[in-house]
Amino acid sequence: MHPHLELVLAMSGFVGSHFLLSWPPLRRWLVGRLGAGAFTAVYALIASITLVWAVRAYAAAPYEELWQLGELGRWVPHAIMPLACILVVCGLLARNPTAVGGERLIRDGVRPQGIFTVTRHPFLWGTGLWALSHLAANGDIAAILLFGGMAVLSFGGMLAIDHKRAVALGPAWSTLRGQSSRIPFLAALQGRVSVDWRGIGWWRPALGLALHVALMHGHVALFGVPAMG
């Protein structure tokens, strides 16, 4: 067996299952037979199993270097991860019109608020920046498979969500799209929305920074390597 084959299979399962189970025809069919709650549980179970598999396969994969950025590469995550953590926390702790179940918010004509006046995909931007920053710091084949796959899921997920919402919601989605942007701050720079700093608040970014600090200090316990390694 190729030394990286297990990681290839695990990441294919993790990334592929996300896109496959989110494909509207299949999702509608499964929800119709399982029910919304059972479908969500199955979705989460598959994601959890394949993620654990991918992490274990990554840890067991041999190190085959492709590039080495040296000191610069080690500092890339430290520069990017605070912002990534803030985006993840702000995205999770707000009403998200692009998340599962957010269709109701779009149909109700809810205007983007808080972090969604910066980007309509804050959580995915956070995970995407996490993946790219760690890919830069770990220039080996296993890192490309793990972090590259996560980046594909994050940034490809933005495109997939926007397409599905456009097909399913039509004019309601067009209205929301006109009031927001995938690229952070683009809608604000174009004058289509004003950044809702009050809605973002101070405590969500503070929690994001606290998450970053916790990950830094717990990096060895969680991932087996020091954050400053």
C-alpha positions in Angstrom: 0.0 0.0 0.0 1.3 3.5 -0.8 2.2 5.2 2.4 -0.2 8.1 1.8 -3.1 6.0 0.4 -5.0 5.8 3.7 -4.8 9.6 4.0 -6.0 10.0 0.4 -9.0 7.7 1.2 -9.8 9.4 4.5 -9.7 12.9 3.0 -11.7 11.8 0.0 -14.3 10.4 2.4 -14.4 13.6 4.5 -14.5 16.1 1.7 -16.5 14.0 -0.7 -19.2 13.2 1.9 -19.7 16.9 2.6 -20.3 17.7 -1.0 -22.3 14.5 -1.8 -24.6 14.7 1.2 -25.2 18.4 0.5 -26.2 17.7 -3.1 -29.8 18.8 -3.2 -31.4 15.8 -5.0 -29.7 13.3 -2.7 -30.3 15.4 0.4 -34.0 15.7 -0.4 -34.2 12.0 -1.0 -32.5 11.1 2.3 -34.4 13.7 4.3 -37.7 12.3 2.9 -36.8 8.8 4.1 -34.9 9.5 7.3 -36.4 12.8 8.5 -34.5 16.0 8.9 -33.2 15.1 12.4 -32.0 11.7 11.5 -30.3 13.0 8.3 -28.5 15.7 10.3 -27.3 13.0 12.8 -26.1 10.7 10.0 -24.4 13.7 8.3 -22.6 14.6 11.5 -21.6 11.0 12.3 -20.1 10.5 8.8 -18.2 13.8 9.1 -16.9 12.9 12.6 -15.8 9.4 11.6 -14.0 10.5 8.4 -12.4 13.4 10.2 -11.0 11.2 12.9 -9.8 8.8 10.3 -8.1 11.6 8.4 -6.3 12.9 11.5 -5.1 9.5 12.4 -3.9 8.8 8.9 -2.1 12.1 8.8 -0.3 11.4 12.0 0.8 8.0 10.7 1.9 9.2 7.2 5.6 9.6 6.5 7.2 13.0 6.1 8.1 13.7 2.5 9.1 17.3 2.1 8.2 19.3 -1.0 9.1 22.8 0.3 10.5 24.4 3.4 9.8 28.1 4.2 11.9 27.9 7.3 11.3 30.6 9.9 8.8 32.5 7.7 6.7 29.4 7.3 6.5 28.8 11.0 5.3 32.3 11.6 2.6 32.3 8.9 0.0 30.5 11.1 0.8 32.8 14.0 0.0 35.8 11.8 -3.2 34.3 10.3 -4.7 32.2 13.0 -6.0 35.0 15.3 -8.1 36.3 12.4 -9.2 32.7 11.5 -10.3 32.0 15.0 -12.2 35.3 15.2 -14.0 34.5 11.9 -14.9 31.0 13.1 -16.3 32.2 16.4 -18.2 35.1 14.9 -19.6 32.8 12.3 -20.8 30.3 14.8 -22.3 32.7 17.3 -24.6 34.6 14.9 -27.7 33.9 12.9 -26.2 32.5 9.7 -28.3 32.8 6.5 -25.8 30.5 4.6 -25.8 27.7 7.2 -28.1 24.6 7.1 -31.6 25.9 7.9 -30.7 29.5 7.0 -33.0 29.4 4.0 -35.8 30.7 6.3 -33.8 33.8 7.1 -33.3 34.5 3.5 -36.9 34.0 2.5 -37.9 36.3 5.4 -35.8 39.0 3.9 -33.4 39.3 6.9 -30.6 41.7 6.0 -27.1 40.7 6.8 -26.0 41.7 10.3 -22.8 41.6 12.3 -20.0 39.5 10.8 -22.2 38.8 7.7 -21.7 42.4 6.6 -18.0 41.5 6.3 -18.5 38.2 4.4 -21.5 35.8 4.1 -19.2 32.9 4.8 -17.2 33.8 8.0 -16.9 30.3 9.3 -15.6 28.9 6.0 -13.2 31.7 5.6 -11.9 30.9 9.1 -11.4 27.2 8.4 -9.9 28.0 4.9 -7.4 30.4 6.4 -6.5 27.8 9.0 -5.9 25.3 6.3 -3.8 27.5 4.1 -1.7 28.9 6.9 -0.9 25.4 8.1 -0.2 24.2 4.6 2.4 27.0 4.2 4.1 25.9 7.4 4.1 22.2 6.6 5.3 21.7 3.0 5.1 17.9 2.8 2.8 15.5 0.9 0.7 14.6 3.9 0.1 18.3 4.7 -1.0 18.9 1.1 -3.5 16.1 1.4 -4.9 17.1 4.8 -4.8 20.9 4.8 -5.2 21.2 1.0 -8.3 19.0 1.3 -9.6 21.3 4.1 -9.0 24.3 1.9 -10.9 22.8 -1.0 -13.8 22.0 1.3 -13.8 25.5 2.7 -13.5 27.6 -0.4 -15.3 25.1 -2.6 -18.1 25.0 0.0 -18.6 28.8 -0.4 -19.2 28.4 -4.2 -21.4 25.3 -3.7 -23.6 27.0 -1.0 -24.0 30.1 -3.1 -25.0 28.1 -6.2 -27.5 25.9 -4.3 -29.1 29.0 -2.6 -29.4 30.7 -6.0 -31.2 27.8 -7.5 -33.4 27.1 -4.5 -34.3 30.7 -3.5 -34.1 32.7 -6.7 -35.0 36.4 -6.1 -34.7 36.2 -2.3 -31.1 35.0 -2.7 -30.3 37.7 -5.3 -31.4 40.3 -2.7 -29.1 38.8 0.0 -26.2 38.4 -2.5 -26.6 42.1 -3.4 -26.2 43.0 0.3 -23.2 40.8 1.0 -20.1 39.3 -0.5 -18.1 36.1 -0.4 -14.8 38.1 -0.4 -14.4 39.9 3.0 -15.2 43.6 2.9 -15.9 43.6 -0.8 -19.6 44.6 -0.5 -18.6 47.3 2.0 -15.9 48.7 -0.4 -18.4 48.7 -3.2 -20.9 50.6 -1.1 -23.5 47.8 -1.0 -23.5 47.4 2.7 -22.1 49.1 5.8 -20.0 47.0 8.2 -22.1 46.3 11.3 -19.4 46.8 13.9 -22.0 47.1 16.7 -23.5 43.8 15.6 -20.1 42.1 15.6 -19.5 43.5 19.1 -16.4 43.0 21.2 -17.1 39.8 23.0 -17.2 37.5 19.9 -13.7 38.7 18.6 -12.5 38.4 22.2 -13.7 34.8 22.3 -12.0 34.2 19.0 -8.7 35.4 20.4 -9.2 33.3 23.5 -9.7 30.3 21.3 -6.4 31.1 19.5 -4.6 31.4 22.8 -6.1 28.1 24.0 -5.1 26.3 20.8 -1.5 27.7 21.1 -1.2 26.4 24.7 -2.9 23.1 24.0 -1.3 22.4 20.7 0.9 19.6 22.0 -1.9 17.9 23.9 -4.3 18.2 21.0 -2.1 17.6 18.0 1.2 16.2 19.3 3.4 19.0 18.1 4.2 22.4 19.6 2.6 25.5 18.0 6.0 27.2 17.9 7.7 24.1 16.4 
